[in-house]
Amino acid sequence: MRLRLLIPLLMLVMAAALVALAVLGLLRDWNDKRAADRYLAADQARGMLVELALGWALERGTTYVLLSQETVPGEAQLAPLRSVRTHTDTQLDTLLTHLSHPDQAPNGATELLATLRQARKTLGSMREQLDEALYRTQAERPDDLAERWFGTMTGLIDQARLSHQMLADRSPIIDPLIAAHAPLRQSAWIAAEQAGRLRALLSAALIRGATPNTIEMLAESETRFTLAWENVRQLAAQSDVGMETVRIATSATDSLISNRIEPFRRRAMDLARAGQIDPVSAADWFSMATTGIEAVEAVLTASKSVTEVRARRLSQDALVSLAQGVLLCLATLIIGGVALLLVHWRVLRPLAKLTEVFEQIARGETDVTMPDISRPDEVGDLSRAAGAFRAVHLAGQSLADALRRREHLLDLFIRHAPAAIAMLDTRLRYVAVSRRWLSDYDLNDRDLIGRSHYEIFPEIEERWRGIHERCLAGEHASAAEDQFQRADGSVVWLRWEIHPWYDIDGSVGGIVMFTEVITARKQAEDEMRRLTSELQAIVDSADNAIIVTDPHGTIRAFNRGAERMLGYTAAEMVGKETPKCFHDMGEVARAVAKLTADLGQPPPDPFEAFVHRARLGKRDQREWTYIARDGRHFPVLLSVTAIRDGQGEVTGFLGVANDISHLKEMDRLKSEFISTVSHELRTPLTAIRASLGMINSDMFGPLPTDARQLTDIAQESTERLIRLINDLLDMEKIASGKMRFDLAPRSLPALLDEAVRDHLALAERSQVKLAAGPGLAPQTRAEAKVMVDPDRLAQAFANLISNAVKFSPPGSTVTLSMELRPDGMVRATVADQGIGIDESFRDRIFQRFAQADGSDSRAKGGTGLGLAITKEIVERQGGQIGFDSVPGHGTRFHIDLPVLQDANVVSPPAMPAPIPADILICEDDPHIARLLSLMLSQAGFTPTVAATAGEALSLLARHPFQAMTLDLMLPDLPGVSLFRAIRAQPETRDLPVIVVTASGDGERDAIEGEAVGVIDWLSKPIDEERLIAGLRRAVRDDAPHRPRLLHVEDDADIQAVIRHLLSGQAEIHPASTLAAAMEAAAAGPFDIGIIDIDMPDGCGLDVIPHLRDRQGLPVPIVVFTGADAGPVKMRQVAATLVKSRARNEELVDTIRSLIHRMAPELETGAMSAPVEPPHDPRA
């Protein structure tokens, strides 16, 4: 039966062979048809690529020319570019659509699509840069933009050419005609591309000038174009059928190139080589070249048309052959159909099923349906064999799965072990390694499996070989710390173990090595030991006491400085005591009480008083009293810091104590030194200044000119030295925080007015005018109340005004102004017209001892402290100081103070009102007499005029006058004679007289020795203030009882000065010691006291409780001292004046004010308003 089946089977095979031959014919015809169709699709895409490349070339040239222009192109120039872009974008979109269509896409469409999309992205990026650059001038554009654009577009065109060739290669067609046209089209493409380059490069060269590189590129493109075009001409000249239209197009194009384009190109090239710039020729060349390129494109189009017709013809022929083959194939199929069906059902189908069963078993599938195994033929045998194979395969597959699972788990265990593990066989070849082994020994890039350990580590020490041999013999080895040299030569520290591993038969299969690199730990331990040693040395060498406690106060560390400071040893303190044992417990109790008040409840432990602020994370630095082991108490400055762990929890406290006993002693010595300087320098300087003041005031007669110059120099130098000392002492008080400020509401305009009055004389000497500006001038005057210390603020204004006057040229103006600001501040400004402040000096102008470096600034003198003091004074009163300056045009300093709302303003104390008195005016000139009468009437006096000496004597005989003015030039009697006649009468012997005359010094010399009671000698024109002041002194001096004044002063010079200054005001009783002052106070009543604090045998204030007036009540006191003691807290102390700060006039005015206040009591001999004595004389 098998043979019977074999014969039909052979017949079927033969029929199948015939069918196969028919199918081969069909396939050949179909392939020919497909090849022709693919060629047509590819040729269509190639044609689109040619058009796209030519469009890109035109865009490249147009843009390159625009970039070559120096100016921004206009809209007319940009319009062609936009048109070209639109055209090329449309062509690109059409090509992409064509390639994306499955029925039209040629071979290689996918690669070409990717290339074109990347080209679109590249082109879009470059266009964005160009669009921004084209609206800038050439100087503003990136230097390499034009070349980058040219290179990018050239690359895109070259890529298009390569794609063009790729399409041709991917869609081949065997035909002589098409093959003849292929090189012609390629050469024409190259010619068009090189022409495009020539168009762009030559146009740009004619616009911006050619570089050597450009000339070289032009020559290269010219050569390539010539070769390509010559090749086109030769190929077109062939006699092949189908070249007629191409020859015609080539001939026309060649004629155009030779007759029109080539001459123009040579002329343009000559211009470019000569470096000439000719934009017109550039535009003409660009247009001409474009025409030529279009002609070359016509050659390409003609060739494409020929090949396209030929390809369509080939497609049609293949279609006819295909139809014939189909008919033959159908006949063959009908004939062999029966045989094929028989073979299929009886042989092929069962064999296919068996094949599927074997494939399923091979894939590991166990649930398969076996074919019929009952058949007695070969098919049945194969079915039974398949069943047996399935059973064997299932058993082997189970075993292999189990083995693979074990191997995988072992590999995972070894590779991902956290330790470095290596498994080696008996020949020390690597069987398995962990990743940690590879990383620890820098072997990540090497494959170790199967390689010898000694090959990997060739320089391994011999001792390791011995260890390996012993372990292969069954021993175990390990080390906690050991050194190992790695493959790169570096040495590391290891912890290692080596064990043998055993095979199934119990023999040693190799060794397993476990290692851990501990180099970092060893280095950290060494570094920790070094840092601990250094830190311990630093802590032990510190003089400060450094003490560490736990959170509950138990001492954990006690350094050598603490041992030296307190006398305890670390062994006695650490772990046993708390810092309370060496603190003053009274001081601790006060700190605990304060902490209790702050917290509202007692702290859990007194130790909290030391560390509460530190526990809150705040800075805690306070003074405490330590008690040493020997009982010695001393002050320390203790800084406490909380020690925290990584979670921010407090684990202890660090206290650093510095013994400040020597600082306290230095502070005490400094205070003593300042007190000594204050007293010993200010006292003689006060005497010197007062004496010079009296001499310069001609109290003792006029001085010669030379002597006047010398005394002026002496007085100015004395004032300068006094200012220096006062500035230094003020700075010391500021630095130590001891400068007092007695704040009170004041009128700022009044304070400014007073400052102006105080500096009028200084301005006059410097030939500078002081003027009131906005806010102070009568027409713009404003009111502002401030809370200030008037004396300190006056000091600040004095510094600013004196500086402004000092640095102003003669004839200039210093202006004071005031402005109410919207921010609630009032600004007082001092503006000068001086030299200004140099820029380099402005940052340090408010620093101590800061002075400008200019010679003019140095020549003006000064300590450099004035502005620093002024800044401190202003800021301590809540204000701010600043300045504006233009070198060469002056400086404006301003002080801003907060405006005080709804406060009673205390104006500066005014001079006491004059005592009503009758004044005799002896003046023959009626105009002068009238002027004097008006002056005296306005001052509160009652004037009476006598035009002659006789009239004056008559009035004096009939009416008592308290003072008189005398003109020495009278019509009936010389003024000197009248003066002597007045002195001859007992009633007028002590009458105060003020001489007002226009005569010279002859008459003054005549009565110089008789001028007892002459209050002042005034020259005409009359100084009104001086006249009124003299009469007020005269009226007070003429009171019924002259006040008795006790002057407690140990310096004889100061006593002499006071005696000269106040001899006309009071009866002065000096006392040079405290004991003498006590005796004088006990001997008789006094009305006023002037007291110096620092006396050789005690404090001058001790005499105050013993001073009583006629009624036994306390008397007003003026403290006149060289020390800056601040206001003395005694109720009968009327004023406190500091030597060297107080002017003569200030002292005299103070005494006069007190005398005036006592005038009613002096007249009656009693005090009507007794002053309450103090409870503590030293308070």
NORWODA-V450872 format. One record per residue. RES is the residue in one small letter. PHI is phi in radians with two decimals (* if undefined). Layout:
res->[RES;RES]
phi->[PHI;PHI]
//
This chain:
res->[m;r;l;r;l;l;i;p;l;l;m;l;v;m;a;a;a;l;v;a;l;a;v;l;g;l;l;r;d;w;n;d;k;r;a;a;d;r;y;l;a;a;d;q;a;r;g;m;l;v;e;l;a;l;g;w;a;l;e;r;g;t;t;y;v;l;l;s;q;e;t;v;p;g;e;a;q;l;a;p;l;r;s;v;r;t;h;t;d;t;q;l;d;t;l;l;t;h;l;s;h;p;d;q;a;p;n;g;a;t;e;l;l;a;t;l;r;q;a;r;k;t;l;g;s;m;r;e;q;l;d;e;a;l;y;r;t;q;a;e;r;p;d;d;l;a;e;r;w;f;g;t;m;t;g;l;i;d;q;a;r;l;s;h;q;m;l;a;d;r;s;p;i;i;d;p;l;i;a;a;h;a;p;l;r;q;s;a;w;i;a;a;e;q;a;g;r;l;r;a;l;l;s;a;a;l;i;r;g;a;t;p;n;t;i;e;m;l;a;e;s;e;t;r;f;t;l;a;w;e;n;v;r;q;l;a;a;q;s;d;v;g;m;e;t;v;r;i;a;t;s;a;t;d;s;l;i;s;n;r;i;e;p;f;r;r;r;a;m;d;l;a;r;a;g;q;i;d;p;v;s;a;a;d;w;f;s;m;a;t;t;g;i;e;a;v;e;a;v;l;t;a;s;k;s;v;t;e;v;r;a;r;r;l;s;q;d;a;l;v;s;l;a;q;g;v;l;l;c;l;a;t;l;i;i;g;g;v;a;l;l;l;v;h;w;r;v;l;r;p;l;a;k;l;t;e;v;f;e;q;i;a;r;g;e;t;d;v;t;m;p;d;i;s;r;p;d;e;v;g;d;l;s;r;a;a;g;a;f;r;a;v;h;l;a;g;q;s;l;a;d;a;l;r;r;r;e;h;l;l;d;l;f;i;r;h;a;p;a;a;i;a;m;l;d;t;r;l;r;y;v;a;v;s;r;r;w;l;s;d;y;d;l;n;d;r;d;l;i;g;r;s;h;y;e;i;f;p;e;i;e;e;r;w;r;g;i;h;e;r;c;l;a;g;e;h;a;s;a;a;e;d;q;f;q;r;a;d;g;s;v;v;w;l;r;w;e;i;h;p;w;y;d;i;d;g;s;v;g;g;i;v;m;f;t;e;v;i;t;a;r;k;q;a;e;d;e;m;r;r;l;t;s;e;l;q;a;i;v;d;s;a;d;n;a;i;i;v;t;d;p;h;g;t;i;r;a;f;n;r;g;a;e;r;m;l;g;y;t;a;a;e;m;v;g;k;e;t;p;k;c;f;h;d;m;g;e;v;a;r;a;v;a;k;l;t;a;d;l;g;q;p;p;p;d;p;f;e;a;f;v;h;r;a;r;l;g;k;r;d;q;r;e;w;t;y;i;a;r;d;g;r;h;f;p;v;l;l;s;v;t;a;i;r;d;g;q;g;e;v;t;g;f;l;g;v;a;n;d;i;s;h;l;k;e;m;d;r;l;k;s;e;f;i;s;t;v;s;h;e;l;r;t;p;l;t;a;i;r;a;s;l;g;m;i;n;s;d;m;f;g;p;l;p;t;d;a;r;q;l;t;d;i;a;q;e;s;t;e;r;l;i;r;l;i;n;d;l;l;d;m;e;k;i;a;s;g;k;m;r;f;d;l;a;p;r;s;l;p;a;l;l;d;e;a;v;r;d;h;l;a;l;a;e;r;s;q;v;k;l;a;a;g;p;g;l;a;p;q;t;r;a;e;a;k;v;m;v;d;p;d;r;l;a;q;a;f;a;n;l;i;s;n;a;v;k;f;s;p;p;g;s;t;v;t;l;s;m;e;l;r;p;d;g;m;v;r;a;t;v;a;d;q;g;i;g;i;d;e;s;f;r;d;r;i;f;q;r;f;a;q;a;d;g;s;d;s;r;a;k;g;g;t;g;l;g;l;a;i;t;k;e;i;v;e;r;q;g;g;q;i;g;f;d;s;v;p;g;h;g;t;r;f;h;i;d;l;p;v;l;q;d;a;n;v;v;s;p;p;a;m;p;a;p;i;p;a;d;i;l;i;c;e;d;d;p;h;i;a;r;l;l;s;l;m;l;s;q;a;g;f;t;p;t;v;a;a;t;a;g;e;a;l;s;l;l;a;r;h;p;f;q;a;m;t;l;d;l;m;l;p;d;l;p;g;v;s;l;f;r;a;i;r;a;q;p;e;t;r;d;l;p;v;i;v;v;t;a;s;g;d;g;e;r;d;a;i;e;g;e;a;v;g;v;i;d;w;l;s;k;p;i;d;e;e;r;l;i;a;g;l;r;r;a;v;r;d;d;a;p;h;r;p;r;l;l;h;v;e;d;d;a;d;i;q;a;v;i;r;h;l;l;s;g;q;a;e;i;h;p;a;s;t;l;a;a;a;m;e;a;a;a;a;g;p;f;d;i;g;i;i;d;i;d;m;p;d;g;c;g;l;d;v;i;p;h;l;r;d;r;q;g;l;p;v;p;i;v;v;f;t;g;a;d;a;g;p;v;k;m;r;q;v;a;a;t;l;v;k;s;r;a;r;n;e;e;l;v;d;t;i;r;s;l;i;h;r;m;a;p;e;l;e;t;g;a;m;s;a;p;v;e;p;p;h;d;p;r;a]
phi->[*;-1.17;-1.22;-1.15;-1.27;-1.19;-1.15;-1.05;-1.13;-1.15;-1.11;-1.12;-1.13;-1.11;-1.07;-1.12;-1.12;-1.09;-1.06;-1.10;-1.09;-1.12;-1.14;-1.06;-1.11;-1.07;-1.13;-1.11;-1.12;-1.12;-1.13;-1.08;-1.11;-1.09;-1.10;-1.12;-1.15;-1.11;-1.11;-1.08;-1.11;-1.16;-1.14;-1.13;-1.15;-1.11;-1.08;-1.11;-1.10;-1.06;-1.08;-1.10;-1.12;-1.14;-1.11;-1.07;-1.09;-1.15;-1.13;-1.01;-1.16;-1.07;-1.17;-1.08;-1.15;-1.09;-1.19;-1.36;-1.33;-1.36;-1.70;-1.34;-1.15;-1.46;-1.11;-1.13;-1.36;-1.40;-1.06;-1.05;-1.09;-1.09;-1.13;-1.10;-1.04;-1.07;-1.13;-1.16;-1.11;-1.11;-1.10;-1.13;-1.10;-1.10;-1.13;-1.10;-1.12;-1.08;-1.25;-1.41;-1.35;-1.13;-1.43;-1.92;-1.23;-1.42;-1.11;1.48;-1.12;-1.09;-1.09;-1.15;-1.04;-1.08;-1.11;-1.19;-1.15;-1.12;-1.09;-1.05;-1.12;-1.07;-1.11;-1.11;-1.10;-1.17;-1.11;-1.05;-1.11;-1.19;-1.05;-1.30;-1.29;-1.16;-1.62;-2.20;-1.31;-1.07;-1.18;-1.53;-1.43;-1.02;-1.07;-1.74;-1.14;-1.09;-1.22;-1.10;-1.08;-1.10;-1.14;-1.12;-1.18;-1.10;-1.11;-1.12;-1.17;-1.08;-1.12;-1.10;-1.12;-1.14;-1.14;-1.04;-1.20;-1.06;-1.10;-1.16;-1.23;-1.36;-2.19;-1.28;-2.54;-1.56;-2.77;-1.09;-1.13;-1.12;-1.11;-1.20;-1.42;-1.06;-1.17;-1.10;-1.14;-1.15;-1.16;-1.10;-1.03;-1.08;-1.08;-1.13;-1.13;-1.15;-1.13;-1.08;-1.11;-1.03;-1.03;-1.25;-1.18;-1.21;-1.11;-1.13;-1.12;-1.28;-1.56;-1.97;1.74;-1.64;-1.71;-0.98;-1.12;-1.13;-1.06;-1.12;-1.12;-1.10;-1.13;-1.12;-1.12;-1.09;-1.12;-1.07;-1.11;-1.08;-1.12;-1.11;-1.20;-1.11;-1.15;-1.04;-1.10;-1.15;-1.15;-1.23;-1.37;-1.12;-1.62;-1.12;-1.18;1.73;-1.67;-1.07;-1.11;-1.19;-1.14;-1.08;-1.12;-1.18;-1.11;-1.12;-1.16;-1.14;-1.12;-1.08;-1.17;-1.22;-1.51;-2.02;-1.34;-1.10;-1.07;-1.12;-1.16;-1.10;-1.12;-1.14;-1.12;-1.08;-1.08;-1.16;-1.11;-1.34;1.35;-1.44;-1.94;-2.50;-1.02;-1.15;-1.12;-1.09;-1.14;-1.11;-1.08;-1.04;-1.18;-1.11;-1.11;-1.08;-1.09;-1.13;-1.13;-1.11;-1.17;-1.09;-1.08;-1.14;-1.10;-1.05;-1.13;-1.11;-1.13;-1.11;-1.10;-1.11;-1.19;-1.17;-1.10;-1.11;-1.15;-1.14;-1.12;-1.13;-1.14;-1.16;-1.10;-1.18;-1.13;-1.12;-1.10;-1.13;-1.11;-1.13;-1.14;-1.11;-1.09;-1.12;-1.14;-1.11;-1.10;-1.12;-1.15;-1.12;-1.12;-1.64;-1.15;-1.10;-1.05;-1.12;-1.12;-1.08;-1.08;-1.08;-1.26;-1.66;-2.15;-1.11;-1.10;-1.07;-1.11;-1.09;-1.12;-1.09;-1.05;-1.08;-1.10;-1.07;-1.12;-1.13;-1.10;-1.11;-1.37;1.66;-1.38;-1.77;-1.60;-2.13;-1.72;-1.36;-1.22;-1.10;-1.66;-1.54;-1.18;-1.48;-1.59;-1.06;-1.13;-1.09;-1.05;-1.11;-1.13;-1.18;-1.12;-1.10;-1.12;-1.12;-1.05;-1.08;-1.12;-1.11;-1.10;-1.11;-1.13;-1.13;-1.13;-1.11;-1.13;-1.15;-1.09;-1.09;-1.16;-1.10;-1.12;-1.14;-1.11;-1.14;-1.12;-1.11;-1.12;-1.10;-1.09;-1.25;-1.14;-1.74;-1.13;-1.20;-1.72;-1.45;-2.19;-2.35;-1.93;-2.16;-1.51;-1.16;-1.68;1.00;-1.70;-1.21;-1.78;-2.72;-2.46;-1.56;-1.09;-1.12;-1.09;-1.11;-1.27;-1.12;-1.87;0.98;-2.10;-1.07;-1.66;-2.13;-1.68;-1.63;-1.03;1.54;-1.69;-1.30;-1.08;-1.33;-1.27;-1.28;-2.09;-1.21;-1.69;-1.10;-1.19;-1.14;-1.11;-1.21;-1.11;-1.13;-1.10;-1.10;-1.10;-1.15;-1.19;-1.17;-1.49;1.97;-1.46;-2.01;-2.35;-2.81;-2.70;-1.34;-2.49;-2.77;-1.82;-2.53;-1.63;-1.41;-1.08;-1.47;1.63;-1.31;-1.90;-2.19;-1.66;-2.24;-2.01;-2.41;-2.47;-2.28;-2.25;-1.37;-2.08;-2.02;-1.43;-1.09;-1.43;1.58;-1.44;-1.19;-1.60;2.72;-2.25;-2.06;-1.92;-1.99;-2.35;-2.43;-1.34;-2.03;-1.04;-1.07;-1.14;-1.10;-1.13;-1.12;-1.14;-1.11;-1.14;-1.12;-1.11;-1.18;-1.13;-1.11;-1.13;-1.12;-1.11;-1.13;-1.13;-1.13;-1.10;-1.22;-1.46;-1.24;-1.34;-1.23;-1.50;-1.94;-2.26;-2.01;-2.17;-1.45;-1.05;-1.74;1.83;-1.23;-1.24;-1.94;-2.54;-2.56;-1.41;-1.09;-1.06;-1.15;-1.07;-1.17;-1.27;-1.84;1.50;-1.61;-1.70;-1.08;-1.12;-1.33;-1.81;-1.14;1.36;-2.20;-2.21;-2.08;-1.03;-1.07;-1.22;-2.08;-1.81;-1.27;-1.16;-1.10;-1.14;-1.10;-1.08;-1.17;-1.15;-1.13;-1.10;-1.15;-1.12;-1.09;-1.13;-1.22;-1.47;1.48;-2.77;-1.16;-1.21;-1.12;-2.64;-0.99;-1.01;-1.11;-1.11;-1.40;-2.10;-1.06;-1.14;-1.13;-1.11;-1.45;1.50;-1.70;-1.33;-2.26;-2.38;-2.41;-1.53;-2.34;-1.89;-1.66;-2.11;-1.28;-1.07;-1.46;1.56;-1.26;-1.69;-2.64;-1.43;-2.36;-1.82;-1.85;-1.89;-2.04;-2.27;-1.41;-1.74;-2.17;-1.54;-1.09;-1.59;1.47;-1.39;-1.28;-1.91;2.94;-2.41;-1.96;-2.03;-2.09;-1.95;-2.05;-1.22;-1.87;-1.04;-1.17;-1.17;-1.08;-1.13;-1.11;-1.14;-1.13;-1.10;-1.11;-1.07;-1.11;-1.14;-1.10;-1.09;-1.12;-1.05;-1.05;-1.38;-1.30;-1.65;-1.23;-1.07;-1.15;-1.13;-1.10;-1.10;-1.10;-1.14;-1.11;-1.11;-1.11;-1.10;-1.19;-1.13;-1.22;-1.47;1.08;-1.10;-1.89;1.87;-1.16;-1.71;-1.07;-1.03;-1.12;-1.17;-1.07;-1.08;-1.17;-1.21;-1.10;-1.06;-1.11;-1.17;-1.11;-1.15;-1.12;-1.08;-1.13;-1.16;-1.09;-1.08;-1.06;-1.13;-1.08;-1.11;-1.11;-1.22;-1.12;-1.11;-1.13;-1.15;-1.13;-1.11;-1.57;1.29;-1.77;-1.29;-1.55;-2.29;-1.69;-1.41;-2.68;-1.17;-2.43;-1.49;-1.15;-1.05;-1.14;-1.13;-1.18;-1.05;-1.10;-1.09;-1.11;-1.06;-1.17;-1.98;-1.10;-1.15;-1.06;-1.13;-1.12;-1.13;-1.57;1.03;-2.10;-1.70;-1.71;-2.27;-1.61;-1.73;-0.99;1.67;-2.10;-1.11;-0.97;-1.34;-2.20;-1.15;-2.14;-2.11;-2.59;-1.89;-2.32;-1.73;-2.51;-1.58;-1.06;-1.19;-1.20;-1.15;-1.07;-1.09;-1.14;-1.10;-1.09;-1.08;-1.19;-1.19;-1.11;-1.11;-1.09;-1.16;-1.07;-1.75;-1.78;-1.28;-0.99;1.56;-1.58;-2.20;-1.86;-1.95;-1.86;-2.45;-2.46;-2.47;-1.47;-1.75;-1.22;-1.55;1.49;-1.98;-2.06;-1.96;-1.82;-2.12;-2.07;-2.04;-2.09;-2.08;-1.56;-1.42;1.40;-2.00;-1.11;-1.02;-1.24;-1.70;-1.17;-1.20;-2.10;-1.18;-1.67;-1.42;-1.17;1.07;-1.45;-2.43;-1.13;-1.50;-1.17;-1.12;-1.14;-1.13;-1.15;-1.16;-1.26;1.40;2.04;-1.65;1.41;-1.85;-1.00;-1.22;-1.12;-1.14;-1.03;-1.06;-1.11;-1.07;-1.15;-1.21;-1.20;-1.83;1.41;-1.90;-2.43;-2.21;-2.70;-2.72;-2.27;-2.62;-2.12;-0.92;1.53;-2.24;1.82;-2.40;-2.13;-1.63;-2.31;-2.07;-1.81;-2.24;-1.20;-1.32;-1.61;-1.72;0.93;-2.22;-1.38;-1.50;-1.73;-1.39;-0.99;-1.04;-1.59;-1.13;-1.08;-1.12;-1.19;-1.26;-0.93;-2.69;-1.65;-2.09;-1.66;-1.87;-1.83;-2.63;-1.47;-1.41;-1.11;-1.17;-1.14;-1.08;-1.10;-1.10;-1.12;-1.05;-1.09;-1.04;-1.24;-1.12;-1.12;-1.48;1.72;-1.64;-1.95;-1.54;-2.32;-1.77;-2.16;-1.46;-2.32;-1.15;-1.11;-1.11;-1.17;-1.13;-1.12;-1.14;-1.13;-1.29;-1.61;-2.40;-1.37;-1.90;-1.48;-2.92;-2.60;-1.90;-2.32;-1.66;-1.36;-1.97;-1.94;-1.25;-1.87;-2.80;-1.03;-1.06;-1.12;-1.15;-1.06;-1.05;-1.19;-1.17;-1.14;-1.23;-1.32;-1.57;-1.04;-1.20;-2.01;-1.05;-1.80;-1.15;-1.15;-2.23;-2.00;-1.47;-2.12;-2.61;-1.86;-1.40;-1.41;-1.61;-1.12;-1.16;-1.12;-1.16;-1.18;-1.96;-1.00;-1.36;-1.91;-1.46;-1.26;1.58;-1.40;-1.26;-2.76;-2.18;-1.87;-1.73;-1.47;-1.18;-1.44;-1.52;-1.09;-1.08;-1.16;-1.10;-1.11;-1.09;-1.15;-1.15;-1.11;-1.12;-1.12;-1.12;-1.18;-1.15;-1.57;-1.12;-1.04;-2.20;-1.32;-1.17;-1.66;-2.11;-1.69;-1.87;-1.68;-2.73;-1.56;-1.61;-1.17;-1.13;-1.13;-1.05;-1.17;-1.09;-1.09;-1.10;-1.16;-1.24;-2.01;-1.09;-1.43;-1.80;-2.70;-1.57;-1.68;-2.13;-1.40;-2.46;-1.54;-2.33;-1.15;-1.12;-1.10;-1.13;-1.08;-1.10;-1.13;-1.11;-1.33;-1.35;-2.74;-1.29;-2.29;-1.77;-2.51;-2.29;-2.01;-2.27;-1.66;-1.29;-1.52;-1.89;-1.11;-2.02;2.69;-1.63;-1.09;-1.14;-1.15;-1.46;-1.03;-1.07;-1.65;-1.48;-2.37;-1.57;-1.16;-1.68;1.40;-1.79;-1.08;-1.94;-1.19;-2.17;-1.96;-1.48;-2.12;-2.38;-1.52;-1.66;-1.44;-1.48;1.39;-1.06;-1.35;-1.50;-2.35;-1.19;-1.56;-1.37;-1.40;-2.78;-2.18;-2.01;-1.80;-1.00;1.36;-1.65;-1.38;-1.43;-0.94;-1.11;-1.13;-1.14;-1.13;-1.11;-1.11;-1.13;-1.08;-1.04;-1.16;-1.12;-1.07;-1.10;-1.61;-0.96;-1.08;-1.20;-1.15;-1.16;-1.69;1.34;-2.46;-1.66;-1.56;-2.31;-1.09;-1.71;-1.19;-1.25;-1.33;-1.36;-2.28;-1.05;-1.79;-1.12]
//
